[in-house]
Every structure is written in structure tokens, then in C-alpha cells.
Amino acid sequence: MSQSPYHLGFTTLNTEVASTNLPIHGTLPPWLQGSLLRTGPARFEVGDTPYNHWFDGLAMLHRFEFASGQVRYANRYLQSQAYREAMAKGTISRSEFATDPCRTLFQRVASWFFPVLTDNGCVNVSRQDQEMVALTETRLPVQFDPATLETLGVREYAPHIKGPVATAHPHYDRARRCGYAYSLEFGWRSQYHLFSIDESGRQTVIASLPTDRPAYMHSFGMTERYLILAESPFLVNPFRLLFRGQPFIRNYRWRPDRGVRFHVVEKETGRVVRTAETPSFFAFHHANAFEEGDDVLLDIIVHPDATVIDQLYLDRLRSTSPVTASGRLTRFRIDPTGKATSETLSPVSIELPRFDYARRAGQRYRYVYGAAQEPSGDFLDSLVKLDLDQNEFKTWHQEGQYPGEPVFVAAPEGSGEDEGVVLSVVLDTKKETSFLLVLDAATFTELARAEAPHAIPFGFHGNYYG
């Protein structure tokens, strides 16, 4: 069978590196003194049993440490319970996004009352009450040591935070010095629970919103005063999960007639201050949100429907079938009456959006960075910088090179919103290795690249910590 040119990005990596200096081409800014921490799937089968989907593979942590113009690299498998059980049994042990171990009907029913959740933190890394955690879409963040990448154990959300499902994209409010997240509780009366995590680790439920058919929501929005849930019509009957004979996400159904429902919740009181509806779309990622007068504005990467999930099964990604570049950055404006309007902001495809989060989260902003796809491309093969004020964009693209999420790092003394660098892990299909790309964020031109010792499987998200 013919393989995609980027199939190495979906190939198991067995090598773990304790710490090594990377060869550098170009010059790093002298102020870049910190670490880029990333997570992503890196083992795509256990024994003879393959995982089905890109979102399923067992997590590996990566660290790129910057000091004195050099880069040191380390990588290590997250020693989650899901990983340790799989290695001990020689087969997949816990249910993932689109892969489910063989279970009897009795085991499926029992799992409703005594769920054994995955803690395979392959989606994102974040700091929660001063500790570093790897996240997946369950209530089981896994703490790790950012200096050694050693796994330190599960930091399960408190018992009063109900529900097995939780976002892997928490927010942080610098003014209030606390984080925000949400969980999903299934039942006769399912509920979304928005909650805060303060710097002492205390977790407080802010609001609980009932729903008859829960939506798959990967992320959510935050402004200065509000948290916003966007329910796309990719819905599940909770009791399909009870008797399911198929993986988690395969129980969801696309119901476009229902449209998208926005819920705007006040941070201080938990009150739903407004709701709105728009025609149907599907989304993984919010970019940013902010307030303009009495209006709430949300910028979301919009896909026409949920078929983008089907394009990310591993068999397809490794084949020569192209992935459709359907994501567009779209701004939704919700006025005080609940009327919602939208406009497309990106003339090109974009996913995995990033911006100057530390200074602009919940505020009006100008620049968005993302992974993109050339018009003739078959997967994410370029990076894009969108100028939302001037309606312009810049791209970085080199033949045979496939970049990941672009992480913006602000220059410490910089005042401009795009004064800094953009970091992205790139697969070089010609050399069959990866490198860390460093772009000047303002000009979007290459400053340097640090050559990794192996091909790094395509990951999802990471953050820079100075």
C-alpha cells in the first residue's frame, strides 16, 4: 500500500533521550531562556493491537530547553496508568477517543457505574496550581517534573467536580490569578460544570448547565468577565455510552438542524447572562474571545461539519488520501439580546491557533498564528500568521516539511504584540528527522532551527515556560 510522505509522523517512536545538545543552524535570540514543553501521541500500537485514531496514541513528553544560545532536547513516555497497564499486559488496556478494548456487555455496563478512565495525557500540557500536568479529555490530569519529564502521578479533579469528561484546554485569568475549565457529567440529566482552580489548588464549581444531548466540545472561550461554551450539533445520547459496543466518539451523531448554541456565563456569579444560536458548524479550537461594549466576540476555527474527525483516523493519515483543509478562523458576535452574527477572518485554512495568550487572553488582539495547508497540499504543511486588523497574512512553507502547532513567545522587553518568536516542531520527510523551527514573529522569517536526533511523531499542543 502506498504511504503518505508524512507517515513517519504517525509512526511509533521507541527512542527516549535523557538530554542532549542539538545542532543549531542560525542564531537564537539571547533573551530566549526557557523551555518548550509538549505532549503528543508517540506509540500507535501495543503488541499486535493498533490504535485507531491520531487522538488515541500513548503520550510522550518533549522538552526543548533554551540557554546561552543553545538548545537541549529530551523526550520521555508519560508513565500514565494507561501506559503502564498496556505495557504490562501487552495490549491496549483503557478506552481512548476512538479505540476501545474488547469488553463484554457486563463490563460495559459496569464501566458506567465504576468508570476506568484513561489518563493518557496526549493532548496538552498546562500549569495547574503551580504544578505541571499533561492533559487528555478526562478528569485525570497527570503531573510531571518539567526538568526531568518524570511522571509524578495522577492529580484527579476533586470529587465535587462531577463527570468523567473534561476539557484539555483550560484557561488562565491573570487578573484573578486562577484557571478555568469544564467537565461533562452524563446521566438522565447531563450537565456541563464550569469550575475554577485557584493558586492553592482549590476547585470551585461556578455554574452547572443542563443538557439533554451533550455536545462534543474540545475547548471553550474566555473574556475578561465571561466564560463561553459553544455547543456544536455533534451530540450523544448518554445511554448509547452505557451499552456501547464501539469507541467513545463513534457514539456521537451529527444533527445539523439543531444548530450551534452559545452559553455566556458570568465568571463572578455563574449566571448565564445570554444564550445565542447560529447555523451548524463543528470546532475543535477557540482562538480568543473578548468584549466590545456590551457585545461578546469569539474567534473559533470553524469546520463545516464533524467529518474532519473521520479524516484523522490513522489508516487514512498514513495513506495517500489527502486531508481536507476546511478550518477557517471565524468571528462570532453575540449582542445583549442573544443575536449572533459571524464573519470569516482567515482567507486561508488554519488549525491549532495560538496568539500572545499571556498578554492578550480575553482582550482584543491583532495576530493569530496557526498550522495551515497549501492549496495543493495534503496535510498541514505550512505555518500562517494572520493580521486581523489589516486582513493580511504571511506564510512559512518548505517542500517536504510538515510543521506542528506554532507557539508564540513574547520578547521580555518587547512592546509590540508580535515582538518575539514562534516555535514549531517540523517533520522533515527528506531527512526523516524533525527539527525545532524558530521564526521571527514579526517578519515570519526563519531565525534558526535545532535538529532533533529522530523523527518526532505529530503532536498537538505545548507551552513555553520562561
C-alpha positions in Angstrom: 0.0 0.0 0.0 1.2 3.5 -0.9 2.1 5.7 2.1 1.7 9.4 2.7 5.0 11.3 2.5 4.5 12.3 6.2 3.6 8.8 7.5 6.6 9.0 9.9 4.6 11.5 11.9 2.3 8.6 12.7 4.9 6.0 13.4 5.8 4.8 16.9 8.9 6.3 18.4 10.8 3.9 20.7 13.7 6.1 21.5 13.8 8.2 24.7 16.6 10.8 25.1 17.6 11.9 28.6 19.1 15.2 27.5 21.2 16.1 24.5 22.5 19.3 22.8 21.0 19.8 19.4 22.9 21.1 16.3 21.7 24.6 15.5 21.6 26.3 12.2 21.2 30.1 12.6 21.1 32.3 15.7 18.7 32.2 18.6 17.7 35.5 20.3 19.8 35.9 23.5 16.7 36.5 25.6 15.2 33.1 24.8 16.0 31.4 28.1 13.3 28.8 29.0 11.7 25.6 27.9 9.1 24.5 25.4 7.2 21.6 26.8 5.0 19.5 24.5 2.9 16.3 24.6 1.5 14.1 21.8 0.8 10.5 20.8 4.0 8.5 20.1 3.0 4.8 20.4 0.4 3.8 18.0 0.1 0.1 18.8 0.6 -2.2 21.8 1.7 -5.7 20.9 -0.4 -6.6 17.8 -3.2 -4.3 18.7 -3.2 -0.9 16.9 -4.8 2.3 18.0 -7.4 3.6 15.5 -7.1 7.4 15.7 -4.5 10.1 15.9 -6.0 11.2 19.2 -5.5 7.7 20.7 -1.8 7.0 20.8 0.1 6.8 24.1 1.5 10.1 25.2 5.2 11.2 25.1 6.5 14.3 26.6 9.1 16.5 24.9 11.3 19.3 26.3 13.3 21.9 24.3 15.4 23.8 26.7 17.0 27.2 25.6 20.1 28.5 27.4 23.1 30.6 26.2 22.2 30.3 22.5 21.9 26.5 22.7 19.0 24.0 22.7 18.9 20.8 24.8 16.3 18.2 23.9 14.7 15.4 26.0 11.8 13.1 25.4 10.1 10.5 27.7 6.9 8.5 27.6 4.3 9.7 30.1 4.1 6.9 32.6 0.3 7.1 32.9 -1.8 4.3 34.3 -3.0 3.7 30.7 0.7 3.3 29.6 1.8 1.1 32.4 -1.1 -1.2 32.2 -0.7 -1.5 28.4 3.0 -2.3 28.7 2.3 -4.9 31.4 -0.5 -6.6 29.6 1.0 -6.3 26.1 -2.3 -5.0 24.8 -4.4 -1.8 24.9 -6.0 -1.6 28.4 -8.1 1.6 28.5 -10.6 3.2 26.2 -9.4 6.1 24.3 -11.1 8.7 22.0 -11.7 6.2 19.1 -10.2 2.9 20.3 -11.9 0.6 22.8 -10.5 -2.6 24.2 -12.7 -5.6 23.7 -15.2 -5.7 26.6 -18.3 -7.8 27.4 -21.7 -6.2 27.8 -21.4 -6.7 31.6 -18.1 -4.9 31.6 -19.6 -2.0 29.5 -22.5 -1.6 31.9 -20.2 -1.9 34.9 -18.0 0.9 33.5 -21.0 3.3 33.7 -21.1 2.9 37.5 -17.3 2.3 38.1 -15.6 4.0 35.2 -12.0 3.2 34.4 -10.9 6.4 32.7 -7.8 7.0 30.6 -5.2 9.3 31.9 -3.3 9.2 28.6 -2.3 12.9 28.6 -1.5 13.2 24.9 -3.4 16.4 24.2 -1.9 19.3 26.1 0.4 20.5 28.9 -0.6 23.1 31.4 0.4 24.6 34.8 -2.3 24.0 37.5 -1.8 25.5 40.9 2.0 25.7 40.3 2.4 22.1 39.1 2.9 20.9 35.5 0.3 18.4 34.2 -0.3 16.5 30.9 -4.0 16.6 29.9 -6.4 14.5 27.9 -10.2 14.8 27.8 -10.9 13.2 31.1 -10.8 14.3 34.7 -7.4 12.8 35.2 -4.5 15.3 34.7 -1.1 13.7 35.2 1.6 15.6 37.0 5.2 15.5 35.7 8.5 17.1 36.5 9.3 19.7 33.8 13.0 19.4 34.4 13.3 15.6 34.1 9.9 14.7 32.4 9.5 12.2 35.2 5.8 11.2 35.8 4.7 12.1 39.3 1.2 10.7 39.4 -2.5 11.5 38.7 -4.0 14.7 40.0 -7.7 13.9 39.7 -10.1 16.7 39.9 -11.9 17.0 43.3 -14.9 14.7 43.9 -17.4 17.6 43.7 -16.3 18.3 40.1 -18.6 15.8 38.6 -18.3 13.9 35.3 -15.7 11.7 33.5 -15.1 14.1 30.6 -13.1 17.4 31.0 -11.5 19.9 28.6 -7.8 19.6 27.9 -7.8 23.3 27.1 -8.1 25.2 30.5 -7.9 28.9 30.6 -5.9 31.1 33.0 -7.1 34.6 34.1 -4.0 36.6 35.2 -6.1 39.3 36.8 -8.0 36.9 39.0 -4.9 34.6 39.4 -6.9 31.4 38.7 -7.6 28.9 36.0 -11.0 27.8 34.5 -12.1 24.5 33.0 -15.2 22.5 32.5 -16.4 18.9 32.9 -19.3 16.9 31.5 -21.4 14.7 33.7 -23.5 12.1 31.9 -26.9 11.0 33.2 -30.7 11.2 33.0 -30.0 15.0 33.2 -26.5 15.6 31.8 -24.7 18.7 32.9 -21.7 20.9 31.9 -19.9 22.1 35.0 -17.7 25.2 34.7 -15.2 25.4 37.5 -12.2 27.5 38.7 -8.8 26.4 40.1 -7.1 28.9 42.3 -3.3 29.0 43.0 -3.8 27.0 46.2 -5.4 24.2 44.2 -9.0 24.8 45.5 -11.6 23.9 42.9 -14.9 25.7 42.8 -17.9 25.0 40.6 -19.1 28.3 39.1 -22.1 27.0 37.1 -23.8 23.8 36.0 -25.7 23.9 32.8 -28.2 21.1 32.0 -28.3 19.4 28.6 -30.5 16.7 27.1 -27.9 15.7 24.5 -24.3 16.6 25.4 -22.2 18.0 22.6 -18.5 17.2 21.9 -16.7 20.3 22.9 -12.9 20.3 22.8 -12.3 23.9 24.0 -14.2 27.0 25.2 -13.9 30.8 25.2 -12.9 33.3 27.9 -13.3 37.1 28.0 -12.5 39.4 30.9 -15.9 38.8 32.5 -17.3 35.7 30.9 -16.8 32.0 30.0 -18.4 30.8 26.8 -19.5 27.3 25.8 -20.2 26.7 22.1 -22.3 23.5 21.7 -21.9 22.2 18.1 -24.6 19.8 17.0 -22.3 16.8 17.3 -24.3 15.1 20.0 -24.6 11.9 22.0 -27.4 10.1 23.8 -25.7 9.3 27.1 -27.3 5.9 27.2 -25.7 4.9 24.0 -22.5 5.1 26.0 -23.9 2.7 28.6 -24.5 -0.1 26.1 -21.9 1.0 23.6 -20.2 -1.6 21.5 -18.0 0.9 19.9 -15.4 3.6 21.0 -16.4 6.8 22.7 -16.5 9.2 19.8 -18.3 6.8 17.5 -21.4 7.2 19.6 -21.8 10.8 18.7 -24.2 11.9 15.8 -24.2 15.0 13.6 -27.5 16.8 14.0 -27.2 20.0 11.9 -30.8 21.0 12.3 -30.2 21.8 15.9 -27.5 24.4 15.0 -24.9 25.7 17.5 -25.8 27.0 20.9 -23.7 29.6 22.8 -23.9 30.0 26.5 -22.3 33.1 28.0 -21.6 32.6 31.8 -20.5 35.3 34.2 -17.3 34.4 36.0 -18.2 36.1 39.3 -21.8 34.8 39.7 -22.1 31.7 37.5 -25.2 33.4 35.9 -26.0 32.6 32.3 -26.2 36.2 31.0 -27.1 35.3 27.5 -27.6 32.5 25.0 -27.5 32.5 21.3 -27.9 30.2 18.3 -26.2 30.1 14.9 -26.3 27.7 11.9 -24.4 24.5 12.4 -20.6 24.1 12.4 -18.0 22.0 14.1 -15.0 23.1 16.0 -12.0 21.8 17.9 -10.3 25.1 18.9 -11.2 28.5 20.1 -8.6 31.1 19.4 -9.5 34.1 21.6 -12.6 36.0 22.9 -13.1 39.5 24.1 -15.7 42.1 24.9 -16.6 45.1 22.8 -19.0 47.4 24.6 -21.9 45.1 25.5 -21.1 42.6 22.8 -19.2 39.3 23.3 -16.9 38.3 20.4 -15.5 34.8 19.9 -12.9 33.7 17.4 -13.2 30.0 16.6 -11.7 27.7 14.0 -14.8 26.6 12.1 -15.3 23.4 10.1 -18.5 22.7 8.1 -19.2 19.5 9.9 -17.7 16.7 12.1 -16.3 14.7 9.2 -12.9 16.2 9.9 -12.7 13.7 12.8 -13.1 10.8 10.3 -10.2 12.2 8.3 -7.8 11.8 11.3 -8.0 8.0 11.6 -4.5 6.6 11.4 -5.1 4.3 8.4 -6.2 7.3 6.4 -3.4 9.6 7.6 -0.8 7.0 6.6 -2.3 6.5 3.2 -2.2 8.8 0.2 -5.7 10.2 0.8 -5.4 13.9 1.4 -6.9 15.7 4.4 -9.4 18.4 3.5 -8.2 21.9 4.6 -11.6 23.1 6.0 -10.8 25.1 9.1 -11.4 28.9 8.9 -11.0 31.4 11.7 -14.5 32.9 12.2 -15.6 35.6 14.5 -19.0 35.4 16.2 -20.5 38.5 17.7 -23.2 38.0 20.4 -25.2 41.1 21.4 -27.1 41.6 24.7 -30.3 40.3 23.1 -28.7 37.0 22.2 -28.5 37.8 18.5 -25.4 36.2 16.9 -23.7 37.2 13.7 -20.4 35.9 12.1 -17.7 36.8 9.7 -14.8 34.8 8.3 -11.4 36.2 9.3 -9.0 33.9 7.5 -8.7 33.7 3.8 -6.6 30.5 4.2 -7.1 27.3 6.1 -5.9 27.3 9.7 -5.8 25.0 12.7 -4.0 24.7 16.1 -4.4 28.5 16.6 -2.1 30.4 19.0 -1.6 34.1 19.9 0.0 36.2 22.6 -2.0 34.5 25.3 -0.1 35.8 28.3 -0.9 39.4 27.5 -4.0 39.2 25.2 -6.2 36.4 26.6 -9.7 37.7 26.9 -8.7 41.0 25.3 -8.8 42.5 21.8 -5.8 41.3 19.8 -4.4 41.5 16.4 -2.3 38.5 15.4 -3.1 34.7 15.2 -0.6 32.0 14.3 -1.6 28.6 13.1 -0.7 25.5 11.2 -2.1 25.6 7.6 -2.3 23.7 4.4 -1.1 24.9 1.0 -3.9 24.8 -1.7 -2.2 21.8 -3.3 -1.2 20.2 0.0 -2.5 17.0 1.5 -1.9 17.7 5.2 -0.7 20.6 7.5 2.4 21.7 5.5 2.8 25.3 6.4 2.5 28.0 9.1 0.4 31.1 8.8 0.3 34.4 10.6 -3.0 36.3 10.4 -3.1 40.1 10.8 -6.7 40.6 11.9 -6.6 44.4 11.7 -5.2 44.6 8.2 -6.8 41.4 6.8 -3.4 40.2 5.7 -1.4 37.0 6.2 2.1 35.7 5.9 3.1 32.0 5.5 6.1 29.8 6.0 6.4 26.8 3.8 9.2 24.5 2.6 8.7 21.5 0.4 8.6 18.2 2.2 8.4 19.8 5.7 5.4 19.5 7.9 5.1 21.8 10.9 3.1 21.5 14.1 1.4 24.0 16.4 3.2 27.4 16.3 3.8 28.6 19.9 4.3 32.4 20.3 7.0 33.5 22.8 7.0 37.2 23.6 10.3 39.1 23.8 10.6 40.1 27.5 11.3 43.8 26.8 9.1 43.9 23.7 6.0 46.2 23.5 4.6 45.1 20.1 2.1 42.3 20.0 4.2 40.3 17.5 7.6 41.1 19.0 9.0 37.7 19.8 9.5 34.3 18.2 7.3 31.5 17.0 8.4 27.9 17.8 7.2 24.9 15.9 8.3 21.2 15.7 8.7 20.3 12.0 8.9 16.9 10.4 11.5 16.9 7.5 10.4 14.0 5.3 13.6 14.1 3.2 15.9 13.7 6.1 13.4 11.5 8.0 14.0 13.5 11.2 12.4 16.5 12.9 13.7 19.9 13.9 12.6 22.8 16.1 11.9 25.8 13.9 12.4 29.4 15.3 10.7 32.2 13.4 10.8 35.9 13.9 7.2 36.5 14.8 7.1 40.0 13.2 8.6 39.1 9.8 7.7 35.4 9.9 11.1 34.5 8.6 13.4 31.8 9.9 16.0 32.7 12.6 17.2 29.3 13.4 16.5 25.6 13.5 17.6 22.9 16.0 18.0 19.4 14.6 16.3 16.6 16.7 18.0 13.2 16.8 14.9 11.4 15.4 11.6 11.9 13.8 9.1 13.2 16.4 5.5 12.0 15.9 3.0 14.7 15.2 1.7 16.1 18.5 -1.0 18.6 19.4 -0.2 21.2 22.0 2.5 22.6 24.2 3.6 25.7 26.1 6.7 27.8 26.7 7.8 28.5 30.2 10.5 31.1 30.8 
